[in-house]
Amino acid sequence: MSLPPKFKGQKLAAANIDNTPHTIELYLDYVCPFSAKLFNTFYTSVKPIIAKRYSSNVQVIFKQQIQPWHPSSTLVHEAGAAVLKIAPEKFWEFSQALFNSQKEYFDEKVVNETRNETYKRLAALAATVGVDEKKVFDLLIIKEADEAANKGNGVTNDMKLMVKANRVIGVHVTPTVFFDGIEERSISSSFTADQWDEWLRNNVV
């Protein structure tokens, strides 16, 4: 499927993304345990399979899906958007770090800290994968002003585009997988590497 150039980091580098006939889209939320399960299986076990056997046949895109009933979902996805701006080649690696640390951003872990304090922790996490911590925080911080302008931060406009794109096709729950523009309901968070391997053999030609 189409992807704005500014979000190019959401494409998995394992694939030859120039002329691939098929597209897998993974709609994931950073604070969803089921998204973490799917991502970790995919990134550690399925990515090497795609790189070895299917790199010329399929591209994979990570679509960020905010789940607003968890307020921190917006904040963590903003951090992902900041990494896309600063170091798009680090997006998947940062996503892995964020999923591995997702419990640190659950409701109970953020309820007593300010929004900017959460941003500070997210910027520090980005630094663990080699992304400039200050640049990330500068994009995320909400600065005090004499008058309330409610303009958001340095990634607000990018987040609007992501949310709009996902709403257009009606994605709701996470994880959700699309294959060539159609929801692939056979794939769930419980999919093992062997099940992914079989599915790829049957569908990516």
The 8 nearest C-alpha neighbors of each residue, nearest first, counted from 0:
[[1, 22, 2, 180, 179, 24, 23, 60],
 [0, 2, 3, 4, 22, 60, 180, 7],
 [1, 3, 4, 0, 6, 7, 5, 60],
 [2, 4, 5, 6, 1, 7, 160, 161],
 [5, 3, 7, 6, 2, 8, 1, 9],
 [4, 6, 3, 7, 84, 83, 8, 2],
 [7, 5, 4, 8, 3, 9, 83, 2],
 [6, 8, 4, 9, 5, 10, 87, 3],
 [9, 7, 87, 10, 6, 88, 90, 83],
 [10, 8, 61, 7, 60, 6, 11, 90],
 [11, 9, 60, 8, 59, 7, 12, 61],
 [10, 12, 59, 13, 60, 14, 9, 58],
 [11, 13, 14, 10, 15, 16, 88, 8],
 [14, 12, 50, 11, 46, 54, 49, 15],
 [13, 15, 54, 12, 58, 16, 50, 11],
 [14, 16, 54, 55, 17, 19, 13, 58],
 [15, 17, 14, 58, 19, 18, 55, 57],
 [16, 18, 15, 19, 55, 58, 14, 20],
 [19, 17, 16, 20, 55, 15, 56, 57],
 [18, 20, 56, 57, 55, 21, 16, 17],
 [19, 21, 56, 57, 18, 22, 55, 58],
 [22, 20, 57, 19, 179, 56, 58, 23],
 [21, 23, 58, 179, 57, 178, 59, 0],
 [22, 24, 178, 59, 177, 58, 60, 179],
 [25, 23, 60, 177, 176, 59, 61, 26],
 [24, 26, 176, 61, 62, 27, 175, 60],
 [27, 25, 62, 175, 174, 64, 63, 176],
 [28, 26, 174, 34, 64, 173, 63, 25],
 [27, 29, 64, 31, 30, 65, 34, 63],
 [28, 30, 31, 98, 27, 101, 75, 72],
 [31, 29, 101, 28, 72, 32, 105, 104],
 [30, 32, 34, 28, 33, 29, 35, 173],
 [33, 31, 35, 34, 36, 30, 101, 29],
 [32, 34, 36, 35, 31, 188, 37, 174],
 [35, 33, 174, 31, 37, 27, 36, 32],
 [36, 34, 32, 38, 33, 98, 37, 39],
 [35, 37, 33, 39, 34, 38, 188, 32],
 [38, 36, 188, 34, 40, 35, 39, 41],
 [39, 37, 41, 35, 40, 36, 42, 34],
 [38, 40, 42, 36, 41, 37, 43, 35],
 [41, 39, 37, 38, 43, 44, 42, 36],
 [40, 42, 45, 38, 39, 44, 43, 46],
 [43, 41, 39, 46, 40, 38, 44, 45],
 [42, 44, 40, 41, 39, 45, 46, 47],
 [43, 45, 41, 40, 46, 192, 42, 47],
 [46, 44, 41, 48, 47, 192, 42, 43],
 [45, 47, 49, 42, 48, 44, 41, 50],
 [48, 46, 50, 49, 45, 51, 44, 43],
 [49, 47, 45, 51, 46, 50, 52, 44],
 [48, 50, 53, 46, 52, 51, 47, 54],
 [49, 51, 13, 47, 54, 48, 52, 14],
 [50, 52, 48, 49, 47, 53, 54, 46],
 [53, 51, 49, 50, 48, 54, 55, 47],
 [52, 54, 49, 56, 55, 57, 50, 51],
 [53, 55, 14, 50, 15, 56, 49, 57],
 [54, 56, 15, 53, 19, 57, 14, 18],
 [57, 55, 19, 53, 54, 20, 21, 203],
 [58, 56, 21, 19, 22, 54, 53, 55],
 [57, 59, 22, 14, 16, 19, 23, 21],
 [60, 58, 23, 11, 10, 24, 22, 57],
 [59, 61, 10, 24, 9, 62, 11, 25],
 [62, 60, 25, 9, 24, 26, 63, 10],
 [63, 61, 26, 25, 60, 64, 27, 24],
 [62, 64, 27, 26, 28, 61, 65, 76],
 [63, 65, 28, 27, 26, 62, 66, 165],
 [66, 64, 72, 28, 73, 67, 63, 76],
 [65, 67, 68, 72, 69, 64, 28, 73],
 [68, 66, 69, 70, 65, 72, 73, 71],
 [67, 69, 66, 70, 72, 71, 65, 106],
 [68, 70, 67, 71, 72, 66, 106, 105],
 [71, 69, 72, 67, 68, 73, 106, 74],
 [70, 72, 74, 73, 69, 75, 104, 106],
 [73, 71, 70, 75, 74, 69, 65, 66],
 [72, 74, 76, 71, 75, 65, 77, 70],
 [75, 73, 71, 77, 72, 76, 78, 118],
 [76, 74, 78, 77, 72, 73, 71, 79],
 [77, 75, 79, 78, 73, 74, 72, 80],
 [76, 78, 80, 74, 79, 75, 73, 81],
 [77, 79, 81, 75, 76, 80, 82, 121],
 [78, 80, 76, 82, 77, 81, 83, 75],
 [79, 81, 77, 83, 78, 82, 76, 154],
 [80, 82, 78, 84, 83, 79, 135, 77],
 [81, 83, 85, 79, 84, 86, 80, 90],
 [84, 82, 87, 80, 81, 86, 85, 8],
 [85, 83, 81, 82, 86, 87, 80, 5],
 [84, 86, 82, 83, 81, 87, 134, 135],
 [85, 87, 82, 88, 89, 83, 84, 130],
 [88, 86, 83, 8, 89, 90, 82, 84],
 [87, 89, 86, 8, 90, 91, 83, 12],
 [90, 88, 92, 87, 86, 91, 93, 82],
 [91, 89, 93, 87, 92, 88, 8, 83],
 [92, 90, 94, 93, 89, 95, 9, 11],
 [93, 91, 95, 89, 94, 90, 96, 128],
 [92, 94, 96, 90, 95, 91, 89, 97],
 [95, 93, 91, 97, 92, 96, 90, 98],
 [94, 96, 92, 98, 93, 97, 99, 91],
 [97, 95, 93, 99, 94, 98, 100, 92],
 [98, 96, 94, 100, 99, 95, 101, 93],
 [97, 99, 101, 95, 100, 35, 96, 29],
 [98, 100, 96, 97, 101, 95, 35, 102],
 [101, 99, 97, 98, 102, 103, 96, 104],
 [100, 102, 98, 103, 104, 30, 97, 99],
 [103, 101, 105, 104, 100, 30, 108, 99],
 [102, 104, 101, 100, 108, 105, 109, 107],
 [105, 103, 102, 101, 108, 109, 71, 106],
 [104, 106, 102, 108, 107, 103, 30, 109],
 [107, 105, 108, 109, 110, 104, 69, 71],
 [106, 108, 105, 110, 109, 104, 111, 103],
 [109, 107, 105, 106, 104, 103, 110, 111],
 [110, 108, 112, 106, 111, 107, 104, 105],
 [109, 111, 107, 112, 106, 108, 113, 105],
 [112, 110, 109, 113, 108, 107, 106, 114],
 [113, 111, 109, 110, 116, 114, 117, 108],
 [112, 114, 116, 115, 117, 111, 109, 110],
 [113, 115, 117, 116, 118, 112, 74, 141],
 [114, 116, 118, 117, 113, 140, 119, 141],
 [117, 115, 119, 113, 118, 114, 112, 120],
 [116, 118, 114, 120, 115, 119, 121, 113],
 [117, 119, 115, 121, 116, 120, 122, 139],
 [120, 118, 116, 122, 117, 121, 115, 123],
 [119, 121, 123, 117, 118, 122, 124, 116],
 [120, 122, 124, 118, 123, 119, 125, 117],
 [121, 123, 132, 125, 119, 124, 136, 135],
 [124, 122, 120, 126, 121, 125, 132, 119],
 [123, 125, 121, 126, 127, 122, 120, 96],
 [126, 124, 122, 130, 127, 123, 128, 93],
 [125, 127, 130, 129, 123, 132, 124, 128],
 [128, 126, 124, 125, 129, 123, 130, 96],
 [129, 127, 126, 125, 130, 93, 92, 89],
 [128, 130, 126, 127, 131, 125, 89, 132],
 [131, 129, 126, 125, 128, 132, 86, 82],
 [130, 132, 134, 133, 126, 135, 129, 125],
 [133, 131, 122, 126, 135, 134, 123, 130],
 [134, 132, 136, 135, 131, 137, 122, 123],
 [135, 133, 137, 131, 136, 132, 138, 85],
 [134, 136, 132, 138, 133, 122, 137, 81],
 [135, 137, 139, 133, 138, 122, 134, 140],
 [138, 136, 134, 135, 139, 140, 133, 153],
 [139, 137, 153, 135, 136, 140, 152, 81],
 [140, 138, 136, 137, 152, 153, 118, 135],
 [141, 139, 137, 115, 136, 138, 142, 152],
 [142, 140, 152, 139, 143, 115, 151, 114],
 [143, 141, 140, 144, 152, 115, 151, 139],
 [142, 144, 141, 145, 147, 146, 140, 148],
 [145, 143, 146, 142, 147, 148, 141, 149],
 [144, 146, 147, 143, 148, 142, 149, 141],
 [147, 145, 144, 148, 143, 149, 142, 150],
 [146, 148, 149, 144, 145, 143, 150, 142],
 [147, 149, 150, 146, 144, 151, 145, 143],
 [150, 148, 151, 147, 152, 146, 141, 144],
 [151, 149, 148, 152, 155, 147, 141, 153],
 [150, 152, 149, 155, 141, 153, 154, 148],
 [153, 151, 155, 154, 139, 141, 138, 140],
 [152, 154, 138, 155, 139, 151, 156, 137],
 [153, 155, 157, 156, 152, 158, 81, 80],
 [156, 154, 158, 157, 152, 151, 153, 159],
 [155, 157, 159, 158, 154, 160, 153, 152],
 [158, 156, 160, 154, 159, 155, 161, 80],
 [157, 159, 161, 155, 160, 156, 162, 154],
 [158, 160, 156, 162, 157, 161, 163, 155],
 [161, 159, 163, 157, 158, 162, 164, 156],
 [160, 162, 158, 164, 163, 159, 165, 157],
 [161, 163, 159, 165, 164, 160, 166, 158],
 [162, 164, 166, 160, 161, 165, 159, 167],
 [165, 163, 161, 167, 166, 162, 160, 168],
 [166, 164, 162, 167, 163, 168, 170, 169],
 [165, 167, 169, 163, 168, 164, 162, 170],
 [166, 168, 164, 165, 169, 163, 170, 162],
 [169, 167, 166, 165, 170, 164, 180, 163],
 [170, 168, 166, 167, 171, 165, 164, 172],
 [171, 169, 165, 168, 166, 172, 175, 26],
 [170, 172, 169, 173, 175, 166, 64, 66],
 [173, 171, 174, 175, 170, 66, 26, 64],
 [174, 172, 175, 27, 34, 26, 28, 171],
 [173, 175, 34, 27, 26, 172, 33, 176],
 [176, 174, 26, 173, 25, 172, 177, 27],
 [175, 177, 25, 183, 24, 182, 26, 174],
 [176, 178, 182, 24, 181, 183, 180, 23],
 [179, 177, 23, 181, 180, 22, 183, 182],
 [178, 180, 22, 181, 21, 177, 23, 0],
 [179, 181, 178, 177, 0, 182, 22, 24],
 [182, 180, 177, 178, 179, 183, 176, 184],
 [181, 183, 177, 176, 184, 178, 180, 175],
 [184, 182, 177, 176, 185, 178, 186, 181],
 [183, 185, 186, 182, 176, 187, 175, 177],
 [184, 186, 183, 187, 176, 182, 190, 198],
 [187, 185, 184, 183, 190, 176, 188, 189],
 [188, 186, 189, 190, 185, 174, 184, 37],
 [187, 189, 37, 190, 33, 36, 34, 174],
 [188, 190, 187, 191, 37, 36, 186, 33],
 [191, 189, 188, 187, 194, 186, 195, 192],
 [192, 190, 194, 193, 189, 195, 40, 188],
 [191, 193, 195, 194, 44, 45, 196, 40],
 [194, 192, 196, 191, 195, 197, 190, 198],
 [195, 193, 191, 197, 196, 192, 190, 198],
 [196, 194, 198, 192, 193, 197, 199, 191],
 [195, 197, 193, 199, 194, 198, 192, 200],
 [196, 198, 194, 200, 195, 199, 193, 201],
 [199, 197, 195, 201, 200, 196, 202, 194],
 [198, 200, 202, 196, 203, 201, 197, 195],
 [199, 201, 197, 198, 202, 203, 196, 204],
 [202, 200, 198, 199, 203, 197, 204, 196],
 [203, 201, 199, 200, 198, 204, 197, 21],
 [204, 202, 199, 200, 201, 56, 57, 21],
 [203, 202, 56, 200, 201, 53, 199, 21]]
